[in-house]
Amino acid sequence: MQVGIYRFNKQNLKRKDVKLLVAVKNRTIIGYILGQVHRRPRFFKTKRCGFIGELAVTEKERGKGIGKLLVDAFFDWARQKGVPYVTLFVDYRNRAGRDFWRKTGFETLMLEQRKLTDCARHRSS
Ligand SMILES: CC(C)(COP(=O)(O)OP(=O)(O)OC[C@H]1O[C@@H](n2cnc3c(N)ncnc32)[C@H](O)[C@@H]1OP(=O)(O)O)[C@@H](O)C(=O)NCCC(=O)NCCS
């Protein structure tokens, strides 16, 4: 597994609308989920919804239900917060990620479209 160092802002973690949950095995973190309650712009009927920002399980522990456990635990929290649904973004090129979210009950509502400007083309070539 690629090692990632995540510096979660401690102040953010104290916020009641932010939740970080970790999966632990033999005193080692093997997965985590980070999300929050989003306030939506006034013109929407639904004023608040849940949002999952990050989810990862260490490579060795994948395919054992840990990801789903973390999502279920996040939903327990979201339910307590009284939000009617939870949203997230997944990179369309992440086929495994898309399959995972579909299998955990998520559906695609919006598809973000992107076209590079000349500026970006020059930079990336
Ligand atoms: C996506 C990720 C969190 C899944 O975690 P996991 O612990 O392996 O998933 P689970 O074992 O709980 O699987 C839950 C369901 O998703 C399915 N699933 C999991 N990984 C899958 C994959 N690579 N391809 C297809 N289906 C997959 C499982 O088969 C299972 O379905 P089932 O309930 O019908 O058996 C993990 O692969 C990961 O950390 N990936 C890298 C980071 C990432 O892509 N995060 C999400 C992007 S937003």
The ligand as a Gaussian input file, in Angstrom:
#p B3LYP/6-31G(d) Opt

LIG

0 1
 C      -13.079000       1.101000      -2.281000
 C      -12.567000       0.444000      -0.988000
 C      -12.738000       1.417000       0.175000
 C      -13.453000      -0.810000      -0.736000
 O      -13.138000      -1.345000       0.545000
 P      -13.302000      -2.901000       0.851000
 O      -13.133000      -3.094000       2.320000
 O      -12.420000      -3.702000      -0.024000
 O      -14.819000      -3.170000       0.408000
 P      -15.798000      -4.282000       0.999000
 O      -15.029000      -5.545000       1.206000
 O      -16.535000      -3.752000       2.180000
 O      -16.798000      -4.490000      -0.216000
 C      -18.169000      -4.095000      -0.187000
 C      -18.803000      -4.469000      -1.511000
 O      -18.126000      -3.798000      -2.596000
 C      -17.593000      -4.750000      -3.485000
 N      -16.248000      -4.332000      -3.921000
 C      -15.212000      -3.971000      -3.139000
 N      -14.122000      -3.709000      -3.881000
 C      -14.489000      -3.954000      -5.159000
 C      -13.797000      -3.897000      -6.392000
 N      -12.498000      -3.570000      -6.435000
 N      -14.454000      -4.202000      -7.531000
 C      -15.767000      -4.579000      -7.488000
 N      -16.483000      -4.655000      -6.342000
 C      -15.852000      -4.351000      -5.196000
 C      -17.491000      -6.060000      -2.707000
 O      -17.545000      -7.171000      -3.574000
 C      -18.676000      -5.969000      -1.806000
 O      -19.857000      -6.358000      -2.519000
 P      -20.857000      -7.458000      -1.917000
 O      -21.441000      -6.798000      -0.682000
 O      -21.832000      -7.660000      -3.007000
 O      -20.020000      -8.636000      -1.602000
 C      -11.087000      -0.019000      -1.118000
 O      -10.953000      -0.806000      -2.286000
 C      -10.099000       1.136000      -1.199000
 O       -9.612000       1.626000      -0.176000
 N       -9.772000       1.606000      -2.418000
 C       -8.831000       2.705000      -2.603000
 C       -9.412000       4.044000      -2.178000
 C      -10.712000       4.325000      -2.894000
 O      -10.848000       4.075000      -4.094000
 N      -11.680000       4.867000      -2.126000
 C      -13.001000       5.165000      -2.611000
 C      -12.961000       6.188000      -3.661000
 S      -14.040000       7.523000      -3.381000

